[in-house]
Amino acid sequence: DRVGRDVFLRGAPEGLRTQRKALWQAEIYDLIAAYGVISARTRPVLHVVAHRAVMTLETALERVSALVGTRIDWATIESFLPEQARG
């Protein structure tokens, strides 16, 4: 008398099973692209340092001495600038 209102009967299992079967579709381009992504991810990265012009300490001292001169006393940086560049 209360079935369907306050009490519900248990449903019996139907006994049907769902079978899934994967169907893969891929072109040769897709396979090569996927291989390239995986290969690039696992390949070691080669780091090449760009060649820079570097001078020795002696050459740098000679160059700075030629620009500044042999001033030993304190001076402002602006005093080493050309007249046109002074503010």
Residue pairs with C-beta under 8 A, 6 or more apart in sequence:
3 9
55 63
67 80
68 80
78 86
78 87
